[in-house]
């Protein structure tokens, strides 16, 4: 599943560690999601959407 | 300006809670291993009277139980990717332990190996779990 996490993070000038702190996950998790190696659970996807103030569909593309 | 391209995973950046839980597991497992070795030696070399041996076996079991509970807590509270890696490694270790244990049992029935060597199966499971965690970390990094 493709996502815009890296782009949106860069727009805010956040490091992976910054985002990991905000989501209360490890940096490895943020890294794996950005690279498309790991699809987050629904609760984590909601937290990501909340942190970026976007809807889940604006961040994740299930067709990707 | 901060760099936003962090391509390499850094386990130090995991939440403080995970590190604390991991250290709790390591500490419990270390004390358990020390007790296990000391009690085994004490019993085999006949250094300990029966009552002390029994207390040693009980204490070893309790530290083993504490390790299991500490690991369960770590699994419950860690972030979801790390939990996935751990569970995949546990499945691999359990599967290999069952296959290895039954194979060893057949060899013991054949008389090709000693029945007392079953501890090697547990060692194989521990080793497989560690290798499984390493493979998982590489796969998702």
N, CA and C atoms of all chains as a GROMACS GRO file, in nm:
protein
  615
    1UNK      N    1   0.084  -0.119   0.000
    1UNK     CA    2   0.000   0.000   0.000
    1UNK      C    3   0.089   0.125   0.000
    2UNK      N    4   0.065   0.212  -0.100
    2UNK     CA    5   0.145   0.335  -0.108
    2UNK      C    6   0.093   0.438  -0.008
    3UNK      N    7   0.183   0.529   0.028
    3UNK     CA    8   0.139   0.636   0.119
    3UNK      C    9   0.223   0.762   0.096
    4UNK      N   10   0.175   0.874   0.148
    4UNK     CA   11   0.241   1.004   0.130
    4UNK      C   12   0.312   1.048   0.258
    5UNK      N   13   0.341   0.952   0.342
    5UNK     CA   14   0.395   0.984   0.475
    5UNK      C   15   0.527   1.063   0.466
    6UNK      N   16   0.617   1.016   0.381
    6UNK     CA   17   0.749   1.079   0.373
    6UNK      C   18   0.738   1.224   0.325
    7UNK      N   19   0.652   1.244   0.223
    7UNK     CA   20   0.634   1.378   0.168
    7UNK      C   21   0.573   1.472   0.273
    8UNK      N   22   0.470   1.422   0.339
    8UNK     CA   23   0.402   1.506   0.439
    8UNK      C   24   0.492   1.535   0.558
    9UNK      N   25   0.574   1.439   0.593
    9UNK     CA   26   0.669   1.459   0.703
    9UNK      C   27   0.772   1.566   0.664
   10UNK      N   28   0.820   1.553   0.539
   10UNK     CA   29   0.921   1.649   0.492
   10UNK      C   30   0.862   1.791   0.485
   11UNK      N   31   0.737   1.800   0.446
   11UNK     CA   32   0.670   1.932   0.440
   11UNK      C   33   0.670   2.003   0.575
   12UNK      N   34   0.666   1.923   0.680
   12UNK     CA   35   0.664   1.978   0.816
   12UNK      C   36   0.803   1.984   0.879
   13UNK      N   37   0.902   1.941   0.801
   13UNK     CA   38   1.041   1.940   0.849
   13UNK      C   39   1.057   1.855   0.974
   14UNK      N   40   0.988   1.740   0.974
   14UNK     CA   41   1.000   1.647   1.085
   14UNK      C   42   1.095   1.534   1.046
   15UNK      N   43   1.173   1.487   1.140
   15UNK     CA   44   1.252   1.366   1.116
   15UNK      C   45   1.163   1.245   1.145
   16UNK      N   46   1.212   1.128   1.107
   16UNK     CA   47   1.137   1.007   1.139
   16UNK      C   48   1.122   0.993   1.291
   17UNK      N   49   1.226   1.033   1.362
   17UNK     CA   50   1.221   1.024   1.509
   17UNK      C   51   1.113   1.117   1.565
   18UNK      N   52   1.102   1.239   1.506
   18UNK     CA   53   0.996   1.332   1.550
   18UNK      C   54   0.859   1.269   1.534
   19UNK      N   55   0.838   1.212   1.415
   19UNK     CA   56   0.707   1.152   1.388
   19UNK      C   57   0.682   1.030   1.478
   20UNK      N   58   0.788   0.951   1.496
   20UNK     CA   59   0.775   0.832   1.583
   20UNK      C   60   0.735   0.873   1.724
   21UNK      N   61   0.795   0.983   1.774
   21UNK     CA   62   0.759   1.033   1.907
   21UNK      C   63   0.612   1.073   1.913
   22UNK      N   64   0.568   1.142   1.808
   22UNK     CA   65   0.429   1.187   1.806
   22UNK      C   66   0.330   1.069   1.800
   23UNK      N   67   0.375   0.961   1.735
   23UNK     CA   68   0.285   0.845   1.719
   23UNK      C   69   0.305   0.741   1.829
   24UNK      N   70   0.408   0.760   1.911
   24UNK     CA   71   0.443   0.665   2.017
   24UNK      C   72   0.474   0.527   1.960
   25UNK      N   73   0.554   0.526   1.853
   25UNK     CA   74   0.604   0.401   1.795
   25UNK      C   75   0.754   0.416   1.775
   26UNK      N   76   0.821   0.306   1.734
   26UNK     CA   77   0.964   0.315   1.709
   26UNK      C   78   0.990   0.380   1.573
   27UNK      N   79   1.112   0.430   1.555
   27UNK     CA   80   1.147   0.491   1.426
   27UNK      C   81   1.148   0.385   1.316
   28UNK      N   82   1.181   0.261   1.355
   28UNK     CA   83   1.180   0.152   1.258
   28UNK      C   84   1.039   0.135   1.198
   29UNK      N   85   0.937   0.155   1.281
   29UNK     CA   86   0.800   0.141   1.234
   29UNK      C   87   0.767   0.250   1.131
   30UNK      N   88   0.806   0.375   1.162
   30UNK     CA   89   0.782   0.485   1.068
   30UNK      C   90   0.856   0.459   0.938
   31UNK      N   91   0.981   0.415   0.950
   31UNK     CA   92   1.063   0.385   0.832
   31UNK      C   93   0.999   0.276   0.745
   32UNK      N   94   0.951   0.170   0.810
   32UNK     CA   95   0.891   0.057   0.736
   32UNK      C   96   0.761   0.100   0.667
   33UNK      N   97   0.683   0.186   0.734
   33UNK     CA   98   0.557   0.233   0.672
   33UNK      C   99   0.589   0.320   0.550
   34UNK      N  100   0.686   0.411   0.568
   34UNK     CA  101   0.722   0.500   0.457
   34UNK      C  102   0.769   0.423   0.334
   35UNK      N  103   0.844   0.317   0.359
   35UNK     CA  104   0.897   0.238   0.247
   35UNK      C  105   0.795   0.139   0.191
   36UNK      N  106   0.677   0.134   0.252
   36UNK     CA  107   0.573   0.042   0.204
   36UNK      C  108   0.599  -0.103   0.242
   37UNK      N  109   0.691  -0.123   0.337
   37UNK     CA  110   0.720  -0.261   0.378
   37UNK      C  111   0.623  -0.309   0.485
   38UNK      N  112   0.555  -0.217   0.548
   38UNK     CA  113   0.464  -0.253   0.654
   38UNK      C  114   0.340  -0.165   0.648
   39UNK      N  115   0.223  -0.229   0.650
   39UNK     CA  116   0.096  -0.155   0.652
   39UNK      C  117   0.051  -0.139   0.797
   40UNK      N  118   0.026  -0.016   0.840
   40UNK     CA  119  -0.011   0.004   0.981
   40UNK      C  120  -0.150  -0.052   1.012
   41UNK      N  121  -0.172  -0.078   1.139
   41UNK     CA  122  -0.306  -0.121   1.184
   41UNK      C  123  -0.401  -0.003   1.168
   42UNK      N  124  -0.529  -0.030   1.179
   42UNK     CA  125  -0.629   0.077   1.168
   42UNK      C  126  -0.611   0.184   1.277
   43UNK      N  127  -0.591   0.143   1.405
   43UNK     CA  128  -0.570   0.248   1.508
   43UNK      C  129  -0.449   0.337   1.478
   44UNK      N  130  -0.338   0.276   1.429
   44UNK     CA  131  -0.220   0.357   1.399
   44UNK      C  132  -0.245   0.447   1.277
   45UNK      N  133  -0.317   0.394   1.179
   45UNK     CA  134  -0.351   0.476   1.062
   45UNK      C  135  -0.434   0.597   1.104
   46UNK      N  136  -0.525   0.578   1.197
   46UNK     CA  137  -0.605   0.690   1.248
   46UNK      C  138  -0.517   0.791   1.322
   47UNK      N  139  -0.420   0.739   1.401
   47UNK     CA  140  -0.330   0.831   1.473
   47UNK      C  141  -0.248   0.913   1.375
   48UNK      N  142  -0.201   0.845   1.268
   48UNK     CA  143  -0.122   0.915   1.165
   48UNK      C  144  -0.208   1.025   1.102
   49UNK      N  145  -0.331   0.990   1.068
   49UNK     CA  146  -0.422   1.089   1.007
   49UNK      C  147  -0.445   1.206   1.102
   50UNK      N  148  -0.456   1.176   1.230
   50UNK     CA  149  -0.480   1.280   1.331
   50UNK      C  150  -0.359   1.373   1.342
   51UNK      N  151  -0.240   1.314   1.343
   51UNK     CA  152  -0.116   1.393   1.357
   51UNK      C  153  -0.101   1.490   1.239
   52UNK      N  154  -0.137   1.443   1.119
   52UNK     CA  155  -0.123   1.528   1.000
   52UNK      C  156  -0.251   1.607   0.970
   53UNK      N  157  -0.353   1.590   1.052
   53UNK     CA  158  -0.482   1.658   1.031
   53UNK      C  159  -0.536   1.634   0.891
   54UNK      N  160  -0.529   1.509   0.848
   54UNK     CA  161  -0.581   1.469   0.715
   54UNK      C  162  -0.670   1.348   0.734
   55UNK      N  163  -0.741   1.311   0.629
   55UNK     CA  164  -0.816   1.186   0.635
   55UNK      C  165  -0.721   1.071   0.596
   56UNK      N  166  -0.759   0.951   0.633
   56UNK     CA  167  -0.674   0.835   0.602
   56UNK      C  168  -0.655   0.823   0.450
   57UNK      N  169  -0.762   0.849   0.375
   57UNK     CA  170  -0.754   0.835   0.228
   57UNK      C  171  -0.656   0.934   0.166
   58UNK      N  172  -0.637   1.048   0.232
   58UNK     CA  173  -0.542   1.148   0.179
   58UNK      C  174  -0.397   1.105   0.202
   59UNK      N  175  -0.377   1.012   0.291
   59UNK     CA  176  -0.240   0.968   0.323
   59UNK      C  177  -0.209   0.832   0.259
   60UNK      N  178  -0.304   0.741   0.267
   60UNK     CA  179  -0.282   0.604   0.218
   60UNK      C  180  -0.363   0.577   0.092
   61UNK      N  181  -0.297   0.508  -0.002
   61UNK     CA  182  -0.364   0.471  -0.127
   61UNK      C  183  -0.371   0.318  -0.136
   62UNK      N  184  -0.487   0.260  -0.115
   62UNK     CA  185  -0.498   0.114  -0.115
   62UNK      C  186  -0.470   0.052  -0.252
   63UNK      N  187  -0.480   0.133  -0.358
   63UNK     CA  188  -0.456   0.080  -0.493
   63UNK      C  189  -0.307   0.072  -0.526
   64UNK      N  190  -0.225   0.139  -0.445
   64UNK     CA  191  -0.082   0.147  -0.475
   64UNK      C  192  -0.007   0.018  -0.455
   65UNK      N  193   1.888   2.332   0.943
   65UNK     CA  194   1.770   2.253   0.908
   65UNK      C  195   1.797   2.106   0.936
   66UNK      N  196   1.698   2.040   0.994
   66UNK     CA  197   1.715   1.900   1.028
   66UNK      C  198   1.701   1.813   0.903
   67UNK      N  199   1.777   1.703   0.901
   67UNK     CA  200   1.762   1.609   0.790
   67UNK      C  201   1.632   1.531   0.807
   68UNK      N  202   1.557   1.516   0.698
   68UNK     CA  203   1.433   1.441   0.706
   68UNK      C  204   1.445   1.305   0.638
   69UNK      N  205   1.564   1.275   0.586
   69UNK     CA  206   1.582   1.148   0.516
   69UNK      C  207   1.653   1.049   0.608
   70UNK      N  208   1.577   0.983   0.692
   70UNK     CA  209   1.636   0.888   0.786
   70UNK      C  210   1.612   0.747   0.734
   71UNK      N  211   1.696   0.701   0.646
   71UNK     CA  212   1.670   0.571   0.583
   71UNK      C  213   1.712   0.454   0.670
   72UNK      N  214   1.805   0.479   0.763
   72UNK     CA  215   1.851   0.368   0.846
   72UNK      C  216   1.774   0.363   0.977
   73UNK      N  217   1.723   0.245   1.011
   73UNK     CA  218   1.651   0.236   1.138
   73UNK      C  219   1.746   0.250   1.256
   74UNK      N  220   1.698   0.312   1.361
   74UNK     CA  221   1.781   0.329   1.480
   74UNK      C  222   1.699   0.283   1.600
   75UNK      N  223   1.740   0.167   1.656
   75UNK     CA  224   1.661   0.108   1.763
   75UNK      C  225   1.663   0.193   1.889
   76UNK      N  226   1.762   0.285   1.901
   76UNK     CA  227   1.769   0.371   2.020
   76UNK      C  228   1.652   0.468   2.025
   77UNK      N  229   1.590   0.490   1.909
   77UNK     CA  230   1.482   0.588   1.906
   77UNK      C  231   1.347   0.525   1.943
   78UNK      N  232   1.348   0.397   1.978
   78UNK     CA  233   1.222   0.334   2.018
   78UNK      C  234   1.176   0.397   2.148
   79UNK      N  235   1.047   0.391   2.175
   79UNK     CA  236   0.997   0.456   2.296
   79UNK      C  237   1.067   0.405   2.422
   80UNK      N  238   1.077   0.497   2.517
   80UNK     CA  239   1.143   0.468   2.646
   80UNK      C  240   1.083   0.345   2.713
   81UNK      N  241   0.952   0.332   2.699
   81UNK     CA  242   0.880   0.221   2.762
   81UNK      C  243   0.932   0.085   2.711
   82UNK      N  244   0.957   0.077   2.579
   82UNK     CA  245   1.006  -0.048   2.521
   82UNK      C  246   1.142  -0.086   2.578
   83UNK      N  247   1.228   0.016   2.589
   83UNK     CA  248   1.363  -0.011   2.642
   83UNK      C  249   1.355  -0.060   2.786
   84UNK      N  250   1.269   0.004   2.864
   84UNK     CA  251   1.253  -0.036   3.003
   84UNK      C  252   1.200  -0.180   3.012
   85UNK      N  253   1.102  -0.211   2.930
   85UNK     CA  254   1.046  -0.347   2.931
   85UNK      C  255   1.148  -0.450   2.883
   86UNK      N  256   1.227  -0.412   2.782
   86UNK     CA  257   1.330  -0.504   2.732
   86UNK      C  258   1.432  -0.535   2.839
   87UNK      N  259   1.473  -0.431   2.911
   87UNK     CA  260   1.573  -0.452   3.017
   87UNK      C  261   1.518  -0.539   3.128
   88UNK      N  262   1.388  -0.524   3.154
   88UNK     CA  263   1.323  -0.607   3.256
   88UNK      C  264   1.328  -0.755   3.214
   89UNK      N  265   1.302  -0.780   3.086
   89UNK     CA  266   1.306  -0.919   3.034
   89UNK      C  267   1.449  -0.973   3.045
   90UNK      N  268   1.546  -0.892   3.003
   90UNK     CA  269   1.686  -0.936   3.005
   90UNK      C  270   1.731  -0.966   3.148
   91UNK      N  271   1.694  -0.878   3.241
   91UNK     CA  272   1.733  -0.896   3.381
   91UNK      C  273   1.671  -1.024   3.439
   92UNK      N  274   1.541  -1.044   3.416
   92UNK     CA  275   1.473  -1.165   3.466
   92UNK      C  276   1.536  -1.290   3.405
   93UNK      N  277   1.562  -1.286   3.273
   93UNK     CA  278   1.619  -1.404   3.205
   93UNK      C  279   1.759  -1.433   3.258
   94UNK      N  280   1.835  -1.325   3.286
   94UNK     CA  281   1.971  -1.342   3.337
   94UNK      C  282   1.970  -1.409   3.476
   95UNK      N  283   1.885  -1.358   3.564
   95UNK     CA  284   1.875  -1.416   3.699
   95UNK      C  285   1.826  -1.561   3.690
   96UNK      N  286   1.731  -1.585   3.601
   96UNK     CA  287   1.677  -1.721   3.581
   96UNK      C  288   1.790  -1.815   3.537
   97UNK      N  289   1.870  -1.769   3.438
   97UNK     CA  290   1.979  -1.852   3.387
   97UNK      C  291   2.082  -1.881   3.496
   98UNK      N  292   2.116  -1.777   3.576
   98UNK     CA  293   2.212  -1.796   3.686
   98UNK      C  294   2.160  -1.900   3.785
   99UNK      N  295   2.032  -1.885   3.823
   99UNK     CA  296   1.973  -1.981   3.917
   99UNK      C  297   1.972  -2.121   3.857
  100UNK      N  298   1.937  -2.130   3.729
  100UNK     CA  299   1.928  -2.260   3.662
  100UNK      C  300   2.063  -2.332   3.666
  101UNK      N  301   2.168  -2.259   3.629
  101UNK     CA  302   2.303  -2.318   3.626
  101UNK      C  303   2.347  -2.355   3.768
  102UNK      N  304   2.326  -2.262   3.864
  102UNK     CA  305   2.371  -2.286   4.001
  102UNK      C  306   2.298  -2.406   4.063
  103UNK      N  307   2.166  -2.413   4.043
  103UNK     CA  308   2.088  -2.523   4.101
  103UNK      C  309   2.124  -2.655   4.033
  104UNK      N  310   2.140  -2.653   3.901
  104UNK     CA  311   2.178  -2.776   3.829
  104UNK      C  312   2.313  -2.829   3.880
  105UNK      N  313   2.409  -2.736   3.892
  105UNK     CA  314   2.542  -2.776   3.942
  105UNK      C  315   2.533  -2.829   4.085
  106UNK      N  316   2.458  -2.754   4.168
  106UNK     CA  317   2.442  -2.792   4.308
  106UNK      C  318   2.383  -2.931   4.324
  107UNK      N  319   2.284  -2.963   4.242
  107UNK     CA  320   2.219  -3.094   4.250
  107UNK      C  321   2.311  -3.204   4.195
  108UNK      N  322   2.371  -3.177   4.079
  108UNK     CA  323   2.456  -3.279   4.016
  108UNK      C  324   2.578  -3.314   4.100
  109UNK      N  325   2.638  -3.208   4.158
  109UNK     CA  326   2.760  -3.230   4.237
  109UNK      C  327   2.729  -3.267   4.382
  110UNK      N  328   2.600  -3.274   4.413
  110UNK     CA  329   2.554  -3.310   4.548
  110UNK      C  330   2.607  -3.215   4.655
  111UNK      N  331   2.611  -3.084   4.620
  111UNK     CA  332   2.654  -2.983   4.717
  111UNK      C  333   2.538  -2.944   4.808
  112UNK      N  334   2.416  -2.960   4.756
  112UNK     CA  335   2.299  -2.907   4.827
  112UNK      C  336   2.218  -3.019   4.892
  113UNK      N  337   2.173  -2.996   5.018
  113UNK     CA  338   2.079  -3.093   5.077
  113UNK      C  339   1.944  -3.088   5.004
  114UNK      N  340   1.863  -3.190   5.024
  114UNK     CA  341   1.737  -3.202   4.949
  114UNK      C  342   1.648  -3.078   4.962
  115UNK      N  343   1.634  -3.030   5.085
  115UNK     CA  344   1.546  -2.914   5.108
  115UNK      C  345   1.592  -2.791   5.032
  116UNK      N  346   1.723  -2.766   5.032
  116UNK     CA  347   1.778  -2.648   4.962
  116UNK      C  348   1.762  -2.666   4.811
  117UNK      N  349   1.784  -2.790   4.764
  117UNK     CA  350   1.766  -2.818   4.620
  117UNK      C  351   1.623  -2.788   4.578
  118UNK      N  352   1.528  -2.832   4.661
  118UNK     CA  353   1.386  -2.810   4.630
  118UNK      C  354   1.355  -2.660   4.627
  119UNK      N  355   1.412  -2.587   4.725
  119UNK     CA  356   1.391  -2.441   4.727
  119UNK      C  357   1.454  -2.378   4.604
  120UNK      N  358   1.571  -2.430   4.562
  120UNK     CA  359   1.639  -2.378   4.443
  120UNK      C  360   1.558  -2.402   4.317
  121UNK      N  361   1.500  -2.522   4.307
  121UNK     CA  362   1.417  -2.554   4.189
  121UNK      C  363   1.294  -2.463   4.187
  122UNK      N  364   1.234  -2.442   4.305
  122UNK     CA  365   1.116  -2.355   4.313
  122UNK      C  366   1.153  -2.211   4.272
  123UNK      N  367   1.266  -2.162   4.327
  123UNK     CA  368   1.309  -2.024   4.294
  123UNK      C  369   1.337  -2.011   4.144
  124UNK      N  370   1.401  -2.115   4.086
  124UNK     CA  371   1.432  -2.112   3.943
  124UNK      C  372   1.303  -2.104   3.862
  125UNK      N  373   1.205  -2.184   3.901
  125UNK     CA  374   1.076  -2.182   3.830
  125UNK      C  375   1.009  -2.045   3.842
  126UNK      N  376   1.018  -1.984   3.961
  126UNK     CA  377   0.956  -1.854   3.980
  126UNK      C  378   1.022  -1.746   3.894
  127UNK      N  379   1.157  -1.753   3.885
  127UNK     CA  380   1.226  -1.656   3.797
  127UNK      C  381   1.192  -1.682   3.651
  128UNK      N  382   1.173  -1.810   3.615
  128UNK     CA  383   1.130  -1.842   3.479
  128UNK      C  384   0.993  -1.782   3.450
  129UNK      N  385   0.904  -1.797   3.547
  129UNK     CA  386   0.769  -1.742   3.533
  129UNK      C  387   0.774  -1.589   3.523
  130UNK      N  388   0.861  -1.529   3.605
  130UNK     CA  389   0.876  -1.382   3.600
  130UNK      C  390   0.925  -1.338   3.463
  131UNK      N  391   1.015  -1.417   3.402
  131UNK     CA  392   1.066  -1.385   3.268
  131UNK      C  393   0.953  -1.391   3.165
  132UNK      N  394   0.872  -1.496   3.176
  132UNK     CA  395   0.759  -1.511   3.082
  132UNK      C  396   0.663  -1.392   3.096
  133UNK      N  397   0.632  -1.354   3.221
  133UNK     CA  398   0.540  -1.241   3.243
  133UNK      C  399   0.600  -1.110   3.193
  134UNK      N  400   0.732  -1.092   3.214
  134UNK     CA  401   0.798  -0.970   3.168
  134UNK      C  402   0.796  -0.963   3.015
  135UNK      N  403   0.818  -1.079   2.951
  135UNK     CA  404   0.816  -1.084   2.804
  135UNK      C  405   0.676  -1.056   2.752
  136UNK      N  406   0.576  -1.112   2.822
  136UNK     CA  407   0.437  -1.090   2.782
  136UNK      C  408   0.404  -0.941   2.790
  137UNK      N  409   0.452  -0.877   2.897
  137UNK     CA  410   0.427  -0.734   2.912
  137UNK      C  411   0.496  -0.655   2.800
  138UNK      N  412   0.621  -0.694   2.770
  138UNK     CA  413   0.693  -0.629   2.660
  138UNK      C  414   0.614  -0.641   2.530
  139UNK      N  415   0.566  -0.764   2.501
  139UNK     CA  416   0.491  -0.787   2.377
  139UNK      C  417   0.362  -0.703   2.375
  140UNK      N  418   0.298  -0.694   2.489
  140UNK     CA  419   0.170  -0.624   2.498
  140UNK      C  420   0.187  -0.473   2.478
  141UNK      N  421   0.299  -0.419   2.529
  141UNK     CA  422   0.315  -0.273   2.529
  141UNK      C  423   0.402  -0.218   2.416
  142UNK      N  424   0.472  -0.308   2.346
  142UNK     CA  425   0.564  -0.258   2.242
  142UNK      C  426   0.485  -0.211   2.120
  143UNK      N  427   0.551  -0.140   2.030
  143UNK     CA  428   0.478  -0.091   1.912
  143UNK      C  429   0.449  -0.208   1.817
  144UNK      N  430   0.352  -0.186   1.729
  144UNK     CA  431   0.294  -0.300   1.655
  144UNK      C  432   0.391  -0.369   1.560
  145UNK      N  433   0.485  -0.297   1.500
  145UNK     CA  434   0.578  -0.364   1.409
  145UNK      C  435   0.671  -0.457   1.487
  146UNK      N  436   0.718  -0.408   1.601
  146UNK     CA  437   0.807  -0.492   1.681
  146UNK      C  438   0.733  -0.616   1.732
  147UNK      N  439   0.606  -0.598   1.767
  147UNK     CA  440   0.525  -0.712   1.811
  147UNK      C  441   0.512  -0.814   1.698
  148UNK      N  442   0.491  -0.763   1.576
  148UNK     CA  443   0.478  -0.853   1.461
  148UNK      C  444   0.607  -0.932   1.440
  149UNK      N  445   0.722  -0.863   1.452
  149UNK     CA  446   0.852  -0.928   1.435
  149UNK      C  447   0.870  -1.037   1.542
  150UNK      N  448   0.836  -1.003   1.666
  150UNK     CA  449   0.852  -1.099   1.777
  150UNK      C  450   0.761  -1.220   1.757
  151UNK      N  451   0.636  -1.196   1.718
  151UNK     CA  452   0.540  -1.306   1.702
  151UNK      C  453   0.584  -1.398   1.588
  152UNK      N  454   0.633  -1.339   1.478
  152UNK     CA  455   0.682  -1.422   1.367
  152UNK      C  456   0.801  -1.506   1.412
  153UNK      N  457   0.890  -1.446   1.492
  153UNK     CA  458   1.006  -1.520   1.542
  153UNK      C  459   0.963  -1.632   1.638
  154UNK      N  460   0.862  -1.603   1.721
  154UNK     CA  461   0.810  -1.705   1.814
  154UNK      C  462   0.749  -1.822   1.737
  155UNK      N  463   0.675  -1.791   1.630
  155UNK     CA  464   0.612  -1.896   1.549
  155UNK      C  465   0.720  -1.986   1.487
  156UNK      N  466   0.825  -1.921   1.436
  156UNK     CA  467   0.936  -1.996   1.376
  156UNK      C  468   1.004  -2.085   1.480
  157UNK      N  469   1.029  -2.028   1.599
  157UNK     CA  470   1.096  -2.104   1.705
  157UNK      C  471   1.009  -2.220   1.753
  158UNK      N  472   0.879  -2.194   1.767
  158UNK     CA  473   0.788  -2.299   1.813
  158UNK      C  474   0.782  -2.412   1.709
  159UNK      N  475   0.767  -2.375   1.583
  159UNK     CA  476   0.759  -2.476   1.476
  159UNK      C  477   0.885  -2.562   1.471
  160UNK      N  478   0.998  -2.496   1.475
  160UNK     CA  479   1.125  -2.569   1.469
  160UNK      C  480   1.145  -2.652   1.596
  161UNK      N  481   1.096  -2.600   1.710
  161UNK     CA  482   1.106  -2.673   1.836
  161UNK      C  483   1.024  -2.802   1.832
  162UNK      N  484   0.904  -2.794   1.776
  162UNK     CA  485   0.818  -2.913   1.766
  162UNK      C  486   0.883  -3.016   1.671
  163UNK      N  487   0.924  -2.969   1.554
  163UNK     CA  488   0.986  -3.059   1.456
  163UNK      C  489   1.116  -3.118   1.513
  164UNK      N  490   1.199  -3.028   1.570
  164UNK     CA  491   1.327  -3.074   1.628
  164UNK      C  492   1.306  -3.170   1.745
  165UNK      N  493   1.206  -3.136   1.831
  165UNK     CA  494   1.178  -3.220   1.948
  165UNK      C  495   1.131  -3.358   1.908
  166UNK      N  496   1.039  -3.365   1.811
  166UNK     CA  497   0.987  -3.495   1.768
  166UNK      C  498   1.095  -3.576   1.696
  167UNK      N  499   1.177  -3.508   1.618
  167UNK     CA  500   1.287  -3.577   1.549
  167UNK      C  501   1.385  -3.634   1.652
  168UNK      N  502   1.414  -3.550   1.754
  168UNK     CA  503   1.505  -3.595   1.859
  168UNK      C  504   1.447  -3.716   1.933
  169UNK      N  505   1.315  -3.709   1.958
  169UNK     CA  506   1.248  -3.819   2.029
  169UNK      C  507   1.258  -3.948   1.947
  170UNK      N  508   1.237  -3.938   1.814
  170UNK     CA  509   1.249  -4.058   1.729
  170UNK      C  510   1.392  -4.114   1.733
  171UNK      N  511   1.488  -4.023   1.729
  171UNK     CA  512   1.629  -4.067   1.736
  171UNK      C  513   1.658  -4.133   1.871
  172UNK      N  514   1.596  -4.079   1.979
  172UNK     CA  515   1.614  -4.137   2.112
  172UNK      C  516   1.552  -4.277   2.118
  173UNK      N  517   1.434  -4.294   2.054
  173UNK     CA  518   1.369  -4.425   2.050
  173UNK      C  519   1.458  -4.524   1.974
  174UNK      N  520   1.522  -4.474   1.867
  174UNK     CA  521   1.614  -4.559   1.789
  174UNK      C  522   1.740  -4.594   1.868
  175UNK      N  523   1.768  -4.513   1.970
  175UNK     CA  524   1.889  -4.533   2.048
  175UNK      C  525   2.009  -4.460   1.990
  176UNK      N  526   1.982  -4.373   1.893
  176UNK     CA  527   2.092  -4.300   1.829
  176UNK      C  528   2.143  -4.184   1.915
  177UNK      N  529   2.056  -4.130   2.002
  177UNK     CA  530   2.096  -4.019   2.090
  177UNK      C  531   2.046  -4.047   2.232
  178UNK      N  532   2.102  -3.974   2.330
  178UNK     CA  533   2.058  -3.989   2.468
  178UNK      C  534   1.932  -3.907   2.494
  179UNK      N  535   1.841  -3.962   2.574
  179UNK     CA  536   1.718  -3.888   2.605
  179UNK      C  537   1.747  -3.761   2.685
  180UNK      N  538   1.858  -3.761   2.756
  180UNK     CA  539   1.891  -3.643   2.839
  180UNK      C  540   1.931  -3.522   2.755
  181UNK      N  541   1.949  -3.540   2.625
  181UNK     CA  542   1.992  -3.428   2.541
  181UNK      C  543   1.879  -3.338   2.496
  182UNK      N  544   1.760  -3.354   2.554
  182UNK     CA  545   1.645  -3.272   2.512
  182UNK      C  546   1.666  -3.124   2.536
  183UNK      N  547   1.758  -3.089   2.626
  183UNK     CA  548   1.786  -2.947   2.652
  183UNK      C  549   1.833  -2.877   2.524
  184UNK      N  550   1.894  -2.955   2.433
  184UNK     CA  551   1.940  -2.896   2.307
  184UNK      C  552   1.824  -2.844   2.224
  185UNK      N  553   1.707  -2.908   2.238
  185UNK     CA  554   1.589  -2.862   2.164
  185UNK      C  555   1.549  -2.723   2.212
  186UNK      N  556   1.554  -2.700   2.343
  186UNK     CA  557   1.521  -2.567   2.396
  186UNK      C  558   1.625  -2.464   2.351
  187UNK      N  559   1.751  -2.507   2.348
  187UNK     CA  560   1.857  -2.417   2.300
  187UNK      C  561   1.831  -2.382   2.154
  188UNK      N  562   1.787  -2.482   2.074
  188UNK     CA  563   1.755  -2.458   1.933
  188UNK      C  564   1.640  -2.358   1.920
  189UNK      N  565   1.540  -2.370   2.007
  189UNK     CA  566   1.427  -2.276   2.003
  189UNK      C  567   1.472  -2.133   2.036
  190UNK      N  568   1.556  -2.120   2.138
  190UNK     CA  569   1.605  -1.986   2.175
  190UNK      C  570   1.686  -1.924   2.061
  191UNK      N  571   1.772  -2.008   2.001
  191UNK     CA  572   1.856  -1.960   1.891
  191UNK      C  573   1.769  -1.921   1.771
  192UNK      N  574   1.670  -2.004   1.741
  192UNK     CA  575   1.580  -1.976   1.628
  192UNK      C  576   1.504  -1.846   1.649
  193UNK      N  577   1.459  -1.824   1.773
  193UNK     CA  578   1.387  -1.700   1.803
  193UNK      C  579   1.477  -1.578   1.779
  194UNK      N  580   1.602  -1.586   1.828
  194UNK     CA  581   1.695  -1.474   1.809
  194UNK      C  582   1.721  -1.448   1.660
  195UNK      N  583   1.743  -1.556   1.585
  195UNK     CA  584   1.768  -1.541   1.441
  195UNK      C  585   1.643  -1.484   1.374
  196UNK      N  586   1.525  -1.531   1.417
  196UNK     CA  587   1.399  -1.482   1.361
  196UNK      C  588   1.381  -1.333   1.383
  197UNK      N  589   1.418  -1.285   1.502
  197UNK     CA  590   1.407  -1.141   1.532
  197UNK      C  591   1.502  -1.061   1.442
  198UNK      N  592   1.624  -1.112   1.427
  198UNK     CA  593   1.722  -1.043   1.342
  198UNK      C  594   1.672  -1.036   1.197
  199UNK      N  595   1.619  -1.150   1.147
  199UNK     CA  596   1.567  -1.152   1.010
  199UNK      C  597   1.451  -1.054   0.995
  200UNK      N  598   1.362  -1.051   1.094
  200UNK     CA  599   1.248  -0.960   1.090
  200UNK      C  600   1.291  -0.815   1.087
  201UNK      N  601   1.391  -0.782   1.170
  201UNK     CA  602   1.439  -0.642   1.175
  201UNK      C  603   1.499  -0.602   1.041
  202UNK      N  604   1.568  -0.695   0.978
  202UNK     CA  605   1.626  -0.664   0.846
  202UNK      C  606   1.517  -0.649   0.742
  203UNK      N  607   1.417  -0.738   0.749
  203UNK     CA  608   1.310  -0.737   0.649
  203UNK      C  609   1.232  -0.604   0.652
  204UNK      N  610   1.211  -0.551   0.770
  204UNK     CA  611   1.128  -0.429   0.781
  204UNK      C  612   1.212  -0.302   0.795
  205UNK      N  613   1.340  -0.308   0.762
  205UNK     CA  614   1.420  -0.185   0.774
  205UNK      C  615   1.464  -0.137   0.638
   0.00000   0.00000   0.00000
